[in-house]
Amino acid sequence: MCWIHMERGIRRLQGVTTQQRTEIDQVLDDLWVYYRQLKDYQQQPTPEKMAPLQQRFDEIFERHYPHHYALNLAQKQFCLHKTELLRVLDAPFLPLHTNAAETDIREYVTRRKISGGTRNENGRQARDTFTGLKKTCRKLGISFWQYLLSRFKQDEIIPPLADVIRTRTPSPT
């Protein structure tokens, strides 16, 4: 569950009255202050911080706004996904948002939408393989074109990607 995506449900609300717009702004302000508190918790997780963070979640998202049905509905979505959103309290290494994963697949989805997909399984497998290689090269700072040339020429100027990843990954202590 992603905090950024959940926040969009509130940010997209358009209050009809000044009071409704003020309530939306207040919830968004509280949400982002709380989000920063969760990020701080990730840096230095302690059992003492867990209960106050859980309590603060309830204070923010269990509020009821008598004349704002849409905001109440958005708040309810947060409460329905409380376990997933607060999973970071039990596992601080988990990201609070999924933007990195979405960035990884964005190019693939765009290409699929433009081309209408592939004609057969071999085409899909080739597309997925080359997209994965290109993304991996980009993350490692290696030119994808140079990597392909090195593979075709079999000159080993650019080592296999698995070897590059192993050399750059710190060993567990």
C-alpha positions in Angstrom: 0.0 0.0 0.0 1.4 3.4 -1.0 0.9 6.6 1.0 1.4 8.7 -2.1 -1.5 7.0 -3.9 -3.7 7.1 -0.9 -3.0 10.8 -0.5 -4.3 11.5 -4.0 -7.7 10.4 -3.0 -7.8 13.4 -0.6 -5.9 15.8 -2.7 -8.3 15.4 -5.7 -11.3 16.4 -3.5 -12.8 19.7 -4.3 -14.7 21.2 -1.5 -17.8 23.0 -2.4 -17.7 25.4 0.6 -14.9 27.2 2.3 -15.3 25.0 5.3 -14.9 21.8 3.1 -11.8 23.2 1.4 -10.3 24.1 4.8 -11.0 20.6 6.1 -9.3 19.0 3.1 -6.3 21.3 3.6 -6.1 20.4 7.3 -6.2 16.7 6.6 -3.5 17.0 3.9 -1.3 19.0 6.3 -1.8 16.5 9.0 -1.2 13.6 6.6 2.2 15.0 5.4 3.3 15.8 9.0 2.5 12.2 9.9 4.3 10.9 6.8 7.4 12.8 7.8 7.1 11.3 11.3 7.0 7.8 9.7 10.1 8.6 7.7 11.8 9.7 10.9 10.7 6.5 12.5 12.3 4.5 9.7 15.7 6.2 10.4 15.6 5.3 14.1 12.9 2.8 14.9 12.2 2.2 18.6 9.3 0.3 20.2 8.5 3.4 22.3 7.6 5.3 19.1 5.2 2.7 17.7 2.2 3.3 20.0 2.1 7.1 19.6 2.3 6.7 15.8 -0.5 4.2 15.7 -2.6 6.5 17.9 -1.8 9.5 15.7 -3.0 7.6 12.7 -6.3 7.1 14.4 -6.6 10.8 15.4 -6.1 11.9 11.8 -8.0 9.3 9.8 -10.9 8.5 12.2 -12.2 12.1 12.3 -15.7 12.6 11.0 -16.7 15.7 9.1 -20.5 16.1 9.4 -21.0 18.0 6.1 -18.3 16.4 3.9 -19.2 13.0 2.7 -16.4 12.7 0.2 -13.7 13.5 2.7 -15.2 11.0 5.2 -15.1 8.4 2.4 -11.4 9.1 1.7 -10.6 8.9 5.4 -12.4 5.6 5.6 -10.1 4.2 2.8 -7.1 5.0 5.0 -8.7 3.2 7.9 -9.5 0.2 5.8 -5.9 0.0 4.8 -4.4 0.9 8.1 -2.5 -2.5 8.5 -0.8 -2.1 5.2 0.0 1.6 5.6 1.5 1.0 9.0 3.4 -2.1 8.1 6.5 0.2 8.2 6.2 0.2 12.0 7.0 -3.5 12.1 9.4 -3.5 9.2 11.1 -0.1 8.9 13.1 -1.1 5.9 9.9 -1.1 3.8 9.3 1.9 1.6 6.4 4.2 2.3 5.6 4.5 -1.3 5.8 2.5 -4.5 7.0 5.2 -6.9 10.3 3.4 -7.6 8.5 0.2 -8.7 6.1 2.2 -10.8 8.9 4.0 -12.5 10.5 0.7 -13.4 7.4 -0.5 -15.2 6.2 2.8 -16.7 8.3 2.5 -19.9 7.0 -1.1 -20.4 3.4 0.0 -20.0 3.7 3.0 -22.3 5.4 0.8 -25.0 2.7 -1.8 -24.7 -0.1 0.8 -25.0 1.5 2.3 -28.1 2.2 -1.0 -29.9 -0.9 -2.9 -28.7 1.3 -5.6 -27.3 3.2 -8.4 -29.0 2.0 -11.0 -31.4 3.2 -14.1 -29.6 4.9 -15.4 -26.5 8.4 -15.1 -28.0 7.9 -11.4 -28.8 6.7 -10.8 -25.2 9.7 -12.6 -23.8 12.1 -10.7 -26.0 10.5 -7.3 -25.1 10.6 -8.1 -21.4 14.2 -9.3 -21.5 15.5 -6.3 -23.4 13.5 -3.9 -21.2 14.9 -5.5 -18.1 18.4 -5.4 -19.5 18.0 -1.7 -20.4 16.7 -0.8 -17.0 19.5 -2.7 -15.2 22.1 -1.1 -17.3 20.6 2.4 -16.6 20.6 1.7 -12.8 24.2 0.5 -13.0 25.3 3.5 -15.1 26.3 1.4 -18.0 25.4 2.3 -21.6 22.8 -0.2 -22.9 24.1 0.2 -26.4 27.7 -0.5 -25.4 26.5 -3.4 -23.3 24.8 -4.9 -26.4 27.8 -4.3 -28.6 30.0 -6.0 -26.1 27.7 -9.0 -26.0 27.5 -9.3 -29.8 31.3 -8.8 -30.3 32.0 -11.1 -27.3 34.8 -8.9 -26.3 34.0 -8.8 -22.6 34.8 -5.0 -22.4 31.6 -4.7 -20.3 31.4 -7.6 -17.8 28.2 -9.6 -17.3 25.7 -7.6 -15.4 25.5 -10.2 -12.7 29.2 -9.7 -12.0 28.8 -5.9 -11.9 25.9 -6.2 -9.4 27.9 -8.6 -7.2 30.9 -6.3 -7.1 28.6 -3.3 -6.2 26.5 -5.0 -3.6 27.9 -4.8 -0.1 28.4 -8.2 1.5 26.1 -9.0 4.5 27.8 -8.6 7.9 
